């Protein structure tokens, strides 16, 4: 819900609907049925009651003829619902019959019900307005707009969406039966249309990077048996949903993993299994063993010391929490293989007392040397 997007769909449909009708011109005839004057009918987006009020209100007088447009209902159209697999197809152009597949989130089909009220002083005005639209809306007219995906990318392809406007074919006439000398005589006609439009969902990229896969394996009593839902439900009754017989899970992850940490200085190498004090008057080499080191990784040093390096950054990944660390210069790092990397700290690297741990990170996540060795590296 928090990704909801408003594309002004109903507003634009009503604007196009009115634009399709509002060029109506009425002729005023003499006794010989010759046009002597032309009057343009005004179309307004307002309820009929509001238009009648403005006609009566002397300070806001509206000259007849006037046509009011009012939305009476918006409903979902089940007949036009399609799922994510179907998508939509758009013609390349009017001259080529081939069609192009358009990937999109499935929009919600809606029927926008509109009432058109025609208010006229003369019956001939009303008849002309009716004859003007009735011959074109039999049985419907088509309005079009641009698919809103182009709002997100000005270089995206422009897709045309065509919308049917269906006329119900009924026109209700009414005229005043009793009026006072101060009332204006008017003829009122009411008819209805249904605009078959769409409400669009946010346009998001449905394709993303998979960083982790959990695969569950279940032992079965017959290698050739095909287990259906009933079989699994029977196992669940015996062993429980979360403890099926001989269940095992194998995880494949792009996140780097450190399995052990070795420390070398002055030619001697030791495997770290506890807190270790770092020698500051000699070069320090750390040998890290693990997995997925040859995968666009970045190497950091996380410490309680105010500054080891100037490039202090936040490390954001998909699977691990955000941390702050110092990025180790690339010239101090040597990736030997996917399972082995060395980091060399020259003599001048450590000058401030404190604790630190080594971090390997990529877009999937990060791991620290402390998780594998339990060793906090200390500078005194």
C-alpha positions in Angstrom: 0.0 0.0 0.0 2.9 2.4 0.7 3.9 2.3 -3.0 0.5 3.6 -4.2 0.7 5.9 -7.1 -1.9 8.4 -8.4 -1.9 9.0 -12.2 -5.0 11.2 -12.2 -6.8 8.4 -14.1 -10.5 9.4 -13.4 -9.7 13.1 -13.8 -8.1 12.6 -17.2 -10.9 10.3 -18.4 -13.5 13.0 -17.5 -11.4 15.7 -19.2 -11.2 13.6 -22.4 -14.9 12.7 -22.1 -15.9 16.4 -22.0 -13.5 17.3 -24.7 -15.2 14.7 -27.0 -18.6 16.5 -26.7 -17.9 20.2 -25.9 -17.6 21.4 -29.5 -21.4 21.2 -30.0 -22.8 24.2 -31.9 -26.6 24.9 -32.0 -28.3 26.7 -34.9 -31.2 29.1 -34.2 -33.7 28.9 -37.1 -36.3 31.2 -38.5 -39.7 30.2 -39.7 -38.2 28.9 -42.9 -35.8 26.7 -41.0 -32.9 28.7 -42.1 -30.0 29.1 -39.6 -29.7 32.7 -38.6 -27.6 32.4 -35.4 -25.2 29.9 -33.9 -24.9 29.3 -30.1 -22.2 27.1 -28.5 -23.4 24.7 -25.8 -21.3 24.9 -22.7 -20.2 21.7 -20.9 -19.4 21.9 -17.2 -18.2 19.2 -14.8 -20.8 19.7 -12.0 -23.9 18.1 -10.7 -27.2 19.1 -12.3 -28.4 20.6 -9.0 -25.4 22.9 -8.9 -26.1 24.1 -12.4 -29.8 24.8 -11.6 -28.8 26.7 -8.5 -26.5 28.9 -10.5 -29.2 29.5 -13.0 -31.5 30.8 -10.3 -28.8 32.7 -8.4 -28.7 36.1 -10.1 -25.1 36.7 -9.2 -24.0 33.5 -10.9 -26.3 33.4 -13.8 -25.5 30.6 -16.4 -26.9 31.2 -19.9 -28.7 28.2 -21.4 -28.0 25.8 -23.1 -25.7 24.1 -20.7 -24.7 20.5 -20.3 -23.6 19.2 -16.8 -21.4 16.1 -16.4 -21.5 14.3 -13.1 -19.8 11.1 -11.9 -22.3 8.8 -10.3 -20.4 5.6 -9.7 -17.0 4.0 -10.1 -17.0 0.2 -10.0 -14.6 -2.6 -10.7 -15.3 -4.4 -14.0 -14.8 -8.2 -13.5 -15.2 -8.9 -17.2 -12.0 -7.1 -18.0 -9.8 -8.5 -15.2 -6.6 -10.3 -16.3 -3.7 -11.7 -14.3 0.0 -11.1 -14.3 0.7 -13.7 -16.8 -1.4 -12.3 -19.6 -0.1 -8.7 -19.5 -1.2 -6.6 -22.5 -0.3 -6.4 -26.2 0.1 -3.1 -28.0 0.3 -2.6 -31.8 3.6 -1.3 -33.2 1.7 1.2 -35.3 -1.6 1.5 -37.3 0.0 0.1 -40.5 1.6 -3.0 -39.0 -0.7 -5.8 -37.7 2.0 -7.4 -35.5 1.8 -6.7 -31.8 4.4 -6.1 -29.1 4.2 -7.6 -25.6 4.1 -4.9 -23.0 5.2 -5.9 -19.5 3.3 -4.1 -16.8 1.6 -4.5 -13.4 -2.0 -5.6 -14.2 -4.2 -2.5 -13.8 -7.6 -2.5 -12.2 -10.4 -2.2 -14.8 -13.1 0.3 -13.6 -16.4 1.5 -15.1 -16.8 5.2 -14.5 -20.6 5.9 -14.7 -21.4 9.4 -15.9 -24.7 11.2 -16.0 -25.1 13.9 -18.7 -27.8 16.5 -18.0 -28.8 18.8 -20.8 -30.6 22.1 -19.8 -32.1 24.1 -22.6 -34.5 27.0 -23.1 -35.8 25.6 -26.4 -36.7 22.1 -27.4 -34.9 22.5 -30.7 -31.7 23.2 -28.8 -32.1 20.0 -26.9 -32.8 18.0 -30.1 -29.7 19.3 -31.7 -27.5 18.4 -28.8 -28.9 14.9 -28.8 -28.5 14.4 -32.5 -25.0 15.7 -32.3 -23.7 12.9 -29.9 -26.2 10.1 -30.5 -25.1 9.4 -34.1 -21.4 9.1 -33.0 -21.9 7.1 -29.8 -23.9 4.3 -31.4 -22.9 2.1 -29.7 -19.7 3.7 -28.3 -16.9 6.1 -28.9 -13.2 5.7 -28.2 -10.9 8.0 -26.3 -7.2 7.3 -25.7 -4.4 8.3 -23.4 -0.8 7.4 -22.9 0.1 4.5 -20.6 1.5 6.2 -17.5 4.7 4.1 -17.4 6.2 6.9 -19.5 5.9 9.2 -16.5 8.7 7.3 -14.8 11.1 7.4 -17.8 11.0 10.1 -20.5 12.9 7.8 -22.8 10.4 4.9 -22.4 8.2 3.7 -25.3 4.9 5.5 -25.5 2.0 3.1 -25.3 -1.5 4.1 -26.3 -4.4 2.9 -24.2 -7.8 3.1 -25.9 -10.9 3.4 -23.7 -14.5 2.8 -24.8 -17.2 5.2 -23.8 -20.5 3.3 -23.9 -23.8 5.2 -24.2 -26.8 3.5 -22.5 -29.1 4.7 -25.3 -31.8 6.2 -23.1 -32.7 9.8 -22.8 -35.2 11.0 -20.2 -37.0 14.3 -21.1 -38.6 16.5 -18.5 -40.1 20.0 -18.6 -41.8 22.1 -15.9 -45.5 21.5 -15.6 -46.2 24.5 -13.4 -44.0 27.6 -13.0 -44.4 31.1 -11.7 -43.9 34.2 -13.7 -40.4 34.7 -12.2 -39.2 31.2 -13.0 -37.2 30.5 -16.2 -38.7 27.9 -18.5 -36.2 25.1 -19.3 -36.2 21.7 -20.8 -34.1 19.0 -19.1 -32.7 15.8 -20.6 -30.8 13.1 -18.7 -28.8 10.3 -20.2 -25.9 8.1 -19.0 -22.5 6.9 -20.2 -20.0 4.3 -18.9 -16.3 5.1 -19.4 -14.4 1.8 -19.3 -11.1 2.9 -17.9 -8.2 1.7 -15.8 -6.6 2.4 -12.4 -2.9 1.8 -12.7 -0.6 0.3 -10.1 2.9 1.7 -9.3 5.4 0.8 -12.1 8.1 -1.1 -10.4 10.8 -3.4 -11.6 9.6 -7.0 -10.9 13.1 -8.4 -11.5 15.6 -8.4 -8.7 18.8 -10.1 -7.6 18.5 -13.3 -5.7 21.0 -13.3 -2.8 19.9 -16.4 -0.9 18.1 -19.7 -1.7 16.9 -22.1 1.0 16.2 -25.6 -0.4 14.3 -28.1 1.8 14.9 -31.8 1.3 12.6 -34.5 2.7 13.3 -38.3 2.9 10.5 -40.5 1.6 9.8 -44.2 2.1 9.4 -45.1 -1.6 11.7 -43.6 -4.2 9.1 -44.0 -6.9 6.2 -42.6 -5.0 4.8 -39.2 -6.0 3.8 -37.4 -2.8 0.7 -35.3 -3.2 -0.9 -32.8 -0.7 -2.7 -35.6 1.2 0.6 -37.5 1.8 2.3 -34.4 3.2 -0.7 -33.7 5.4 -0.4 -37.3 6.7 3.3 -36.7 7.5 2.4 -33.4 9.3 -0.1 -35.2 11.5 2.7 -37.6 12.7 5.8 -35.4 12.8 4.4 -31.9 12.8 4.5 -29.2 10.1 7.9 -27.9 11.2 9.5 -31.3 11.8 8.7 -33.6 8.9 10.6 -36.9 8.7 14.3 -36.5 8.0 14.0 -32.9 6.8 17.2 -31.1 5.8 17.8 -27.6 4.5 20.6 -26.5 2.2 21.2 -22.7 1.9 23.0 -21.2 -1.1 24.0 -17.6 -0.4 26.0 -14.9 -2.2 27.0 -13.4 1.2 30.7 -13.9 1.9 31.6 -16.2 4.9 34.8 -16.2 7.0 35.6 -19.6 8.4 39.0 -18.9 10.0 41.6 -16.1 10.5 45.4 -16.5 10.5 47.9 -13.9 11.6 51.4 -13.5 10.4 54.3 -11.2 11.4 58.0 -11.7 11.2 57.6 -14.9 9.2 55.5 -16.8 11.9 51.8 -17.6 11.2 49.3 -18.5 13.9 45.6 -19.4 13.7 43.6 -17.0 15.9 41.1 -18.5 18.3 41.0 -15.8 21.0 41.7 -12.1 21.5 45.0 -11.2 20.0 47.3 -8.2 20.5 48.6 -6.7 17.3 52.3 -5.9 16.9 52.7 -2.2 15.9 56.4 -2.1 15.0 56.2 -4.6 12.2 54.1 -5.4 9.2 50.9 -7.4 9.9 49.5 -9.9 7.5 46.1 -11.4 8.0 45.1 -14.6 6.0 41.4 -15.0 5.8 39.8 -18.4 4.8 36.2 -18.7 3.8 33.8 -18.7 0.9 32.8 -16.3 -1.9 35.8 -14.0 -1.8 36.1 -13.7 -5.5 32.7 -12.0 -5.9 33.1 -8.2 -6.1 33.9 -7.8 -2.4 35.0 -4.8 -0.5 37.2 -5.1 2.6 36.7 -3.1 5.8 38.1 -2.6 9.2 35.5 -2.0 12.0 36.9 -0.4 15.1 36.2 1.7 18.2 39.2 3.8 17.2 38.3 7.2 15.9 40.3 7.0 12.7 42.4 4.3 11.0 41.8 5.7 7.6 40.1 8.7 6.1 37.5 6.7 4.1 35.0 6.0 6.8 31.7 4.8 5.2 28.4 3.1 5.9 28.1 -0.5 4.6 24.7 -1.2 3.3 23.7 -4.7 2.0 20.6 -6.7 1.2 20.8 -9.4 3.9 22.9 -7.8 6.7 22.3 -4.8 8.9 24.0 -1.5 8.0 27.3 -0.9 9.8 30.0 1.7 9.8 33.6 0.8 8.9 36.9 2.0 7.4 37.5 0.8 3.9 40.9 -0.9 3.5 42.9 0.4 0.5 42.8 -2.1 -2.4 46.6 -2.1 -2.7 46.8 -3.9 0.7 44.5 -6.7 -0.4 45.3 -9.8 -2.4 42.5 -12.2 -3.4 44.2 -15.5 -3.9 41.1 -17.6 -4.6 37.4 -17.8 -3.9 38.4 -19.2 -0.5 41.5 -17.3 0.4 42.5 -13.6 0.7 45.4 -11.8 2.4 45.4 -8.3 3.9 48.7 -6.6 4.5 49.0 -3.7 7.0 52.3 -1.8 6.9 54.2 -0.8 10.0 52.6 2.7 10.1 49.0 1.3 9.9 48.3 1.1 13.6 49.2 4.0 15.8 46.2 4.5 18.0 45.2 2.1 20.8 41.9 0.3 20.3 40.0 -2.8 19.1 39.0 -3.8 15.6 37.8 -6.7 13.5 38.0 -7.4 9.7 34.9 -7.2 7.5 34.3 -8.6 4.1 31.1 -7.3 2.3 29.4 -7.4 -1.0 25.9 -6.4 -2.2 24.4 -9.5 -0.5 25.8 -9.1 3.0 28.9 -9.1 5.2 30.8 -11.2 7.6 33.4 -10.4 10.2 36.6 -12.2 11.3 35.3 -12.2 14.9 32.3 -14.4 13.9 34.7 -17.2 12.9 37.7 -16.8 15.3 36.1 -15.2 18.3 39.1 -13.0 18.3 39.1 -9.3 19.0 42.2 -7.7 17.5 43.7 -5.2 20.0 46.2 -2.4 19.6 47.9 -1.2 22.8 
